[in-house]
Amino acid sequence: MLATAEKVLNLSKSDQTEVHCVRGRSFLTRFANSEIHQNTAERDMTITVRCVIRKRVGVASTNRTDEVSLEEVISRAIAFAERQPENHSFVSLPGPGQYREAATFFRETDEFTPEDRADAVNVIIKKARKAGLVASGSFSTASYEVATVNSLGVRASGKTSLASLVTVIMGDGGSGYADRLSRNVADIDVEAAGDEAVNRCLLSRGAKAIEPGEYDVILDTYAVADMIGMLSYMGFGALAFQEGRSFMTGNLGKQITGENITIWDDGLSEPGLATRFDYEGVPKSRVDLITGGVARGVVYDSYTAGIEGRESTGHAVSPSFAVGPYATNLFMESGTSSLGEMIDSMGRGIFVTRFHYTNPVHPVKTIFTGMTRDGTFLIENGKIARPLKNLRFTQGILEALSRVELISRERRLHDMMGGGAYVPRIKVKGFNFTGVTEY
């Protein structure tokens, strides 16, 4: 991969050039109605070139590797740069750095076969059938080789792997959900995921509506990961911060959540989705985002770092993901409570398994909206009283994080908008539900 990237780099005559190469294999097994209905396998290689001519930047990509195509992708990137207006905020592509080791690639994931995925899916299907329910979902594995080089001396390369299991169990008006995510497929406990989704489905049958309003809630890790991921999308990146559309703008050093909330990004830490370097080949570094409720910092790529005269934190993403630098390996500090203790402590409230179809409403105020799904329950006098029809909510995330009463000891890793979030459950005093769905 490095040799290919170097070959493309040597074709460029622009002032500065960056070449990003990724070659990967991805595999997917889908199942529905308790049967596997699709297996896919994809192999591809993409080469993306960024050329800089003075203050003009152009980007082009190709998945062809013949000589003519490599020359053409350079020519297109240069042509795009020449036609761009000057970006006076652009300073430079990044220079080289020191890379630390991290567990990013696992041979078990790379060698996982279609038969292995089918056997795993069959575990869940059997559990669903035994309970008189129907199983759906997917199991995917992938492995990639990545290389980034530039004309300033950056030379970064490595391998990554990823495994993801998602299942929804349905029947008799109930539904249950579970997912598992890891770089190492051996860490995915299929039995536990199947049991969790089946049990949640059985408990959710016979759901009845409840009046909308403000309720105390216990948010399971799925919902917390969605919420923290939304914070990352809304404003943990330096571009939103610099443009004044982030909740962090003007708030660094100020209390923005409860003192029991600490969130950080660390690309080298497990059990998150460890990554040694970012899209630009800059080494990953830890960034403390919120510490003890106080806003501490945002993540940078080379462009946003140049604007402030500082160093990139290693959070550049593909130019096609037009949000600027992005925190993709988030962690939230755990607490001391068990789930049972959290339920016991609640007089009346709602347990939320996960959110569905969440969207930002007001990024500066961190207001987002969405629905509950696959396991929403009324809690009364410290016990799960009955299942509820799903509810729509509209809620400020920082406001909710300012009213967190309990945090669980247990944490889990979940997918969140282009990355992973390793988060606990939380009990929140007051969460705003605005409507009831029909199911």
N, C-alpha and C positions, 0 to 999 in steps of 0.2 A: 504493500500500500504506500509506504514511504517512497519507494522507487517510482511508482506511478505519479504520485504527487510532485516529486522533484522534476520528473520529466515534463509535466505540464508547466510547472513554475519556470523552467528554463526557456519556454517558448514565449514568455511575456516580455514586452519591452516597456511596460508602463512604469510609472514612478515607484509604485509599490504594488505588490501582488500577493494574494492569499489563495491557496488551493486547499479545499476540504474534500476528502474522499471517504466514502463509506460504502462498504460491501457487506451485504447481509443475507441471511437465510431466515425466513419466518414461516412458521407452520401453525395451522389453526384447525381445531376440531370443534364443530358446532353440533349441538343436539337440541331437539325440541320434541314435545309429545313423547318424552322418554325414549327417543331413538336418535342415534347419530344420523344426521342428514347431509353433512358436508365435511370434507377434508380438503384443505388447500395447502399448497407449498409454493413459496415465492423466493426467487433468488434474483438479486439486482445489485447494481453498483451505480452510484451517482457521484459525479465530480462537479463541484461548485467552485467557481472562480470569482474572486472579487478583485477588480483592478482600480487603482487610484491614479488619477492624473491631476496633479496639483490638489485642488479642493473638490474635485469631482470623483464620484464613486459609481462604478457600474458592476452589476452582478449577472452572471449567466451560468447555466448548468447543463449537463448532458449525462446520459447513461450509456453513451457509446465510447469505446476506448481505442478505436483505430486512429491512425495518425491524422487523417483529414478532420475527424471530429474533434480531436484535441486541439488542433490549430484553430478550428472554427469557434470553439467555446471561448478561447482567449480573444479572438477577434471580436466576438459579440460583446464580451464584457468590456473591452476597450471602447467599442462603438457606443455602448450604452453610457459609459463614463463621459465620453466626449459630448454627449447630448444632454447631460445633466446640468442644471444650474450649479454654481459653486455653493458648497455647504461650508460656510465660514466657521461653523462649530467643530468641523472635523479636524483633528490634530494629526493622528497617525494610526496605522495598524500597530498591534502590540509587539513588543520584543520578546526574546526567549526567557524562560524561567526554569526553576527547578521543580521536577515532578516527584511526588511521593507515591509510594505504593498503596494500593487499595484493592480489595477483593471485588473485581468487576466482572470476572469471567469464570464460569463453572462448566467443566466438561460434562457433568451430568445433564445440564440443560441442553448443551450443544448436541449430545448424543441421544436425547429423548426421542423415541420413535412414534409413528402413528399408532402402533399397537400399544405402546405405553400410555399414550393419551386416551385411547379407547378403553383400556383397562381401568384407568382412573375415572373416566366418565361413567363407566358401568357401575362403579361403587355407588355413585350418587343416584343413578337410575334405579338400582335395586332397592336402595333405601326409600326412594319415593314410591315405587310400586308396592312395597311392603306396607306402606302407610296409606295406600289407596290414592296417591297423589301423582302429579305429572311433573317431570323434571325438564328444564331447559337451561341453556347456557352455552359456555364456550371454554375451551382450554387451549391456550396458545403458548408457544415457545419460540424464541428467536435468539440468534447470535450475530454479532456484527464485528467487523474490523474497521477501525476509524484511523485516519491520518490527516493531520493538518500541518501545512508548511507555509511559510511566507518569506518574502525577500528581506526581512529584517532578522532572520535567523531562527524563527520558531520551527521546531521539529518535534511534533508530538504524534504518538501512535499507540494503539492498544486495542484490546478486545473487550466486548461486553456481552452479557447474556441476560435474558429476561424470561420469566415464566409467569403466566397469569391465568387464574381459574376464576370463573364467575358462574354462579348458578342461581336460578329463580325456581322455586318449587311452588306449584299452585294446585288448588283443588277445593271444592265445596265452599267457594267464595273467599278462601284464605290465600295468602301468599307469604313466602319467606325467602330471604336473600342471604347469600354469603359470597365473599370473594377472598382470594388469597393472592399475594404478590411477592415475588422474590427474584433475585438474580439466580438463585440456586433452586432448581425444580425439586430437589430433595427436601427442601424446607416446607413445601406445600403439603399440608395435612388434609388430604382429600376426605378422609373419614370424618374429621371434625367439621369441615365445611358442609358436608352433606347432612350431618346430624343437626347442625345449627340451622340450616335452611328449612329442613323438614319440621323440626320442633317449632320454629317461628311460624311456619305456615299453619300447623295444627292449632296453635294458640290464637291465630288471627281470624279463625272462622267465626262467622256470626257477628261480624262487626256492626256497630250501631253508631249513628251520628252523635256528635256533641256540639253544643253551641260554640261558635268561634269566640275568641277573647284572649286575654293574657293568662297563661298558665305557667306554673313551674314545670320544668322539663328535665328529663335525663336524656342526653344525646349519646347514642352509641358511637363507637369509633368511626363508623361509616359516615355519619352525619358530621362529626367533628372534622374529619379529613376534608370533606366537601367545603366546610366553612373556612378552614384554614387555607385551603387551596384558593378559595375566592379572595381572601385577603392578599395572597400572593399576586393574583391577577389584577386586583384593584390598585395595589400600591406599594408592594415591597421592592419594586424595581426603580432604579434611579431615573429612568426616562419620565415616568409618571410623576416622580418626586420633583424633578427639575421643571416640568411643565405645569406644576401647581394643581394637578388633578389626583394627587395621592393623599390619603389620610395622614401620611407621615410628614407632608409638607408643613413646615412651621412648627412641628411638634417634637422634633428630636430633643431628648432630655426631659420631656414632659410625660406625666402619667396619662396613659390612654386606655388602660384596662385595669382590672383588679391586680393587686400585688401578687396574687398566686399564679399569674400567667407569665410564662417564659417560653418564647419561640425563637428558634434559630435555624439557620441553613448551614449544612456542612456536607459538601460533596464527597468527603472521604470517609464518612462514618457509616457504620452498619448499626442496625439492620435496615437502614435506608437503601436507596438505589445509588450506591457508591459510584462515583465518576471521577477520574483523575484530572481531567482537564475539560474546558468548555469548547464550544464550537470554534473559537478562534485559536485554540491550542494554549490558552492561558491556564496555569495550574489552579485547581480549586482551592479555596480558602474558606474557613468558617466565618460566618457573619452573624453576629447577635442582632436580632431584629427587635424583639421586645424582651426586656429582662426585668422581672419583678413588676411588670405592668408599665415600665417606662420605655418609650420609643428610643431605640439605640442606633439603628442604621438601616441602610438599604443596600441592595446588591448592584454591582456595576459591571459593564462591559468596557471595552477600550474606548468606544465613542463617548459614552456618558462620563467615564472617568477623565477623559481628556478635557471635557468642558470645565471640570472643577480642578484640574491640575493634580489629579490623584491617580493611583494605580487601580487597574481592573481587579475585581474580586474573583474573576473566573466564572462569570455568569452570562456570557454571551450565548445566544441561541441562533438558530437559522434565520437568515433575513426574511424567509417566507413567513415566520411567526412574528408578525410586526408589532410586538409589544415592548421591544427593548430588552434589557437584561431581565432575567427571570430566575426566581428562587425555585429550584426543582428538587431539592432534597431536604424537606422540612422536618423539624422535630419540635414537639411540644412536651414540656416537662411533665412528668407524671406526678401523681399525688399519693395519698396513703389509703384511700378507700377501696373497698371491694364493691362490686355491683350490688350485692345483697345489702350492704350497709347503705348504699345510696338510695335504694328502694325503701328500706326500713325507715329512713329519715324523712320521707316525703309523706305529708298528710294527704294532699290531693294534687295530682299533676298528671303529666303525660310522658310516656316513654316513647322515644322516636328512634327507630332502627336506622333509617337513612333518609336522605333527601333525594328528590327527583326533579330534573328540569330546572335547576337553579340558574338564575340570571341576576346580574348587577342592576340595581335601580339608581343608586347615588354613590359613586365610588368614594367621594370625599367623606361622606357620612357612613360609609361601609354598609349601606342598606342593600339587602338582596332579597329575592323572592323565590318561591318554589313550592313544592308539595312534599308531604311525607309519603313514604311508600314501604310496602313489604314488612309490615309489623309496627303498628301504632297502637299503644295501649293506655287505658286509663289506670292510674294508680290511686288507690284510696287507702288511707290508714296503713301505709307501709306495705301494701300488697298489690299485685297486678289484679285489678278488679274485672276488666273485660276489654275485648278488642274494640278499637275505634275505626270508623271510616276515616280515610285519609283527609288531612287538613292542608289548606293553603296557608302560607305564612308570608309576612313581610316584616323584616327585622334588621336592625342595625347590628352588625357583628361585634364591633367594639363595645357597643352597649351591652350585648349579651355577655361578652367576656369580662365586663366590669361587675357582673352579678353572679359569678361562678362561686358556688358554695362548697362543692366537693369535686375532687378530681381522682380518678381511679389509679390504682397502682399499675394495672395492666395497660399495655399499649400495643397497638397493631399498626402494620404498614398497609396503606391503601393507595391506590392510584388517585392522583389529583391533577387534573388539567396539565398534562405534559410532564409529570414527575411523580414523586412519591411523598407521602406525609406519614410519619410515625407518631401516632397520637393516642391519648387516653380517652376514656369517657368523661363527660362532665355533667354536673347538676347545676342548672341555671335557675335563678329566681326571676321568673317573669319572661315569657317568650310570646311574641305577638302572632296569634293565628287569626287570619282574616276571613276564612271561608272553609266550607266543607265540600269534598268531592262526592261523587255518586257511588263510589265503591270503597 
